[in-house]
Amino acid sequence: MRVIVNGITGRMGQIIKALAEKGFAGSVFAAGVSPDVTKDEGNIHSSFNTCTEDADVVVDFSFHGGVKELLDFCVSRKLPVVVATTGHTPQEFDLIRKASEVIPVFHSANMSIGVAVLADLAKKTAAAFPDANIEIVETHHNQKLDVPSGTALLLADAIRQARPEGVYNIGRHENGKRTDQEIGIHSLRIGNVVGIHEILVSTGNETITLKHEAHSRALFGEGALRAAAFLVGKKPGLYNMKDMVG
Ligand SMILES: NC(=O)c1ccc[n+]([C@@H]2O[C@H](COP(=O)([O-])OP(=O)(O)OC[C@H]3O[C@@H](n4cnc5c(N)ncnc54)[C@H](O)[C@@H]3O)[C@@H](O)[C@H]2O)c1
């Protein structure tokens, strides 16, 4: 599977290139694109206009504002694309949806297969214990800006699929007993922790703890290349981690 990487000069772009050069998930590095490239050199390009290498799939870790150029390129070459970039506006997301009518598109704001498995387990556990108290605790490094993490919200959303009456209590600021509907979400910021997410489900007689710990950003790269391998040969459509992990 020959892979074109959009955002090649970025942190994730470099991780994808290194993984593809090692043949991870059957991948081969075909070319890279980034507007930060001042002069084309070999298979590293400043824009899609000069990217003519053969490829089977495009993996995108770039900037959401460049999504039109990315999709125009993929549609014109009939190439499947993994869009891992985050922050798309609703209009940009419409472009992604429209492209998925013509080519296979995989989109996920969290490419971690472990987190996808955790979300599925969280949903199943919440369904198995409909009266249990559920709390989510996330821990990240001290430079993280968003609170709670997008992943904690993704997990809470998965739980709420099994428990539609669930009400998020972010940070629990007020005195008083918790309600049965509450899904507590708590954020710790400490040191250089890459990311830990824990879900505690307690009936009073037993507690189940589901935990995922990220050790390196490479896990997102591995997830993206696995998604790329999943996408090659698929019909046009919009796919996500649930389609891959089940
Ligand atoms: N889905 C996931 O699991 C996941 C994981 C990590 C990062 N991300 C997202 O991937 C993106 C890249 O992350 P990063 O840490 O590698 O960022 P980075 O800042 O290190 O790299 C960004 C790359 O995008 C390129 N770029 C900038 N503006 C562009 C434009 N207009 N058009 C095309 N390319 C452009 C830059 O040249 C660079 O190559 C971010 O949106 C980030 O949130 C997603």
The ligand as a Tripos MOL2 file, in Angstrom:
@<TRIPOS>MOLECULE
LIG
   44    48     1     0     0
SMALL
NO_CHARGES

@<TRIPOS>ATOM
      1 N1         -6.9070   12.1510   14.6350 N.am      1 LIG1
      2 C1         -5.9140   11.9780   15.5180 C.2       1 LIG1
      3 O1         -5.8480   10.9830   16.2530 O.2       1 LIG1
      4 C2         -4.8490   13.0380   15.6150 C.ar      1 LIG1
      5 C3         -3.6940   12.7980   16.3700 C.ar      1 LIG1
      6 C4         -2.6900   13.7860   16.3700 C.ar      1 LIG1
      7 C5         -2.8700   14.9560   15.6520 C.ar      1 LIG1
      8 N2         -4.0370   15.1480   14.9690 N.ar      1 LIG1
      9 C6         -4.2620   16.3440   14.1550 C.3       1 LIG1
     10 O2         -3.4230   16.2910   13.0060 O.3       1 LIG1
     11 C7         -3.0670   17.6190   12.6110 C.3       1 LIG1
     12 C8         -1.5570   17.7410   12.5220 C.3       1 LIG1
     13 O3         -0.9880   17.5150   13.7850 O.3       1 LIG1
     14 P1          0.5890   17.7210   14.0160 P.3       1 LIG1
     15 O4          0.8050   17.5800   15.4720 O.co2     1 LIG1
     16 O5          1.3620   16.8650   13.0810 O.co2     1 LIG1
     17 O6          0.7310   19.2680   13.5920 O.3       1 LIG1
     18 P2          2.0300   20.0630   13.0960 P.3       1 LIG1
     19 O7          1.7270   21.4890   13.3690 O.co2     1 LIG1
     20 O8          3.2640   19.4630   13.6450 O.co2     1 LIG1
     21 O9          2.0370   19.8350   11.4960 O.3       1 LIG1
     22 C9          1.0550   20.3930   10.6320 C.3       1 LIG1
     23 C10         1.3770   20.0660    9.1820 C.3       1 LIG1
     24 O10         0.3140   20.6190    8.3580 O.3       1 LIG1
     25 C11         0.8890   21.4420    7.3450 C.3       1 LIG1
     26 N3         -0.0280   22.5370    6.9950 N.ar      1 LIG1
     27 C12        -0.1630   23.7430    7.6140 C.ar      1 LIG1
     28 N4         -1.0870   24.4870    6.9850 N.ar      1 LIG1
     29 C13        -1.5380   23.7440    5.9470 C.ar      1 LIG1
     30 C14        -2.4990   23.9450    4.9280 C.ar      1 LIG1
     31 N5         -3.1920   25.0740    4.8270 N.pl3     1 LIG1
     32 N6         -2.6980   22.9560    4.0120 N.ar      1 LIG1
     33 C15        -2.0260   21.7860    4.0950 C.ar      1 LIG1
     34 N7         -1.1000   21.5280    5.0480 N.ar      1 LIG1
     35 C16        -0.8820   22.4870    5.9600 C.ar      1 LIG1
     36 C17         2.2000   21.9330    7.9340 C.3       1 LIG1
     37 O11         3.0610   22.3280    6.8930 O.3       1 LIG1
     38 C18         2.6750   20.6790    8.6660 C.3       1 LIG1
     39 O12         3.2680   19.8080    7.7280 O.3       1 LIG1
     40 C19        -3.7290   18.5460   13.6460 C.3       1 LIG1
     41 O13        -4.9930   18.9440   13.1420 O.3       1 LIG1
     42 C20        -3.9090   17.6490   14.8570 C.3       1 LIG1
     43 O14        -4.9470   18.0540   15.7100 O.3       1 LIG1
     44 C21        -5.0130   14.2200   14.9270 C.ar      1 LIG1
@<TRIPOS>BOND
     1     1     2 1
     2     2     3 2
     3     2     4 1
     4     4     5 ar
     5     4    44 ar
     6     5     6 ar
     7     6     7 ar
     8     7     8 ar
     9     8     9 1
    10     8    44 ar
    11     9    10 1
    12     9    42 1
    13    10    11 1
    14    11    12 1
    15    11    40 1
    16    12    13 1
    17    13    14 1
    18    14    15 2
    19    14    16 1
    20    14    17 1
    21    17    18 1
    22    18    19 2
    23    18    20 1
    24    18    21 1
    25    21    22 1
    26    22    23 1
    27    23    24 1
    28    23    38 1
    29    24    25 1
    30    25    26 1
    31    25    36 1
    32    26    27 ar
    33    26    35 ar
    34    27    28 ar
    35    28    29 ar
    36    29    30 ar
    37    29    35 ar
    38    30    31 1
    39    30    32 ar
    40    32    33 ar
    41    33    34 ar
    42    34    35 ar
    43    36    37 1
    44    36    38 1
    45    38    39 1
    46    40    41 1
    47    40    42 1
    48    42    43 1
@<TRIPOS>SUBSTRUCTURE
     1 LIG1         1 GROUP 0 **** ****
